[in-house]
């Protein structure tokens, strides 16, 4: 074989490797990433996370391996967010409520009763919402890959059914340490207490608090029906997990690997959305079958009580941020 032909063949081979899937050179250890989240192992978030990890490993030909730590085993949600920022872990699934500690614009997403439907949510958060928030997050050390799901939050308690706002008065309700959710509950007259999520089931069982509020999937998978009698479909706040990777970890990836991460995050996030939305009605029925009394109150009187909550949230998030977000919501209210 002459030199010219040899260079042509080997050059084509190198080009093919550059354009194909990343590979692990012989003797080179794969890049192993740590991913912590707060969902139980049977929750759709963990199912989606496993899909992401498997597909990334396959598409990078083993160059990247991802170890997943579910169910708060590396700390609760606030600790996980801080570990992503510090690089102690590489990825997580924080909600807006964790990220607003780093940029208060995220707080505006949790305005109570602001969204009409899941489709309304997705139009806003996947479109202008992501374009607005992602650059802010990156300045704080977080790269937002894709919106995943969590859902509209609903109230449970062990004291009485919730049909009108006054039914909330005096109830001791656990919330996460997030002003927006606390403000919405307090605007209805509830007494709010912040309890770490890993401690919540025991707190409900021991009646340290009367109730809590979470998306249906969390109520179901966490088995709160064992320690709560009443479920009210209040849908008072929407928030979602956001698949997030630390900036320093992101910079270790090649452009091709970064593209794979974004593509597979979108695919796994869409899987999670489908699993949660398809299962919600069935889960409500199962909660009722397990003994929970389910009420579906008229939400208009609840929404009418939110003036004080909006003021508190605007004071925290910034009035400009709230108005920016509300404009997106109104512009996209109709599909």
Secondary structure, DSSP 8 states (H G I E B T S, - for coil): --HHHHHHHHHHHHHHHHHS-----TT---EEEEEE--S-TTSHHHHHHHHHHHHHHHHTTTSEEEEEE-TTTT--HHHHHHHHHHTSSSEEEEEHHHHTTT-GGGGGGG-TT--SSHHHHHHHIIIIIHHHHHHHHHHTTEEEEEEEEEEEEEEEESS----SGGGGTT-EEEE-S-HHHHHHHHHTT-EEEE--GGGHHHHHHTTSSSEEEEEHHHHHHTTGGGT--EEE-----EEEEEEEEEHHHHTTS-HHHHHHHHHHHHHHHHHHHHHHHHHHHHHHHHHHHTT-EEE---SHHHHTT-HHHHHHHHHHH-HHHHHHHHHHHHHTS--
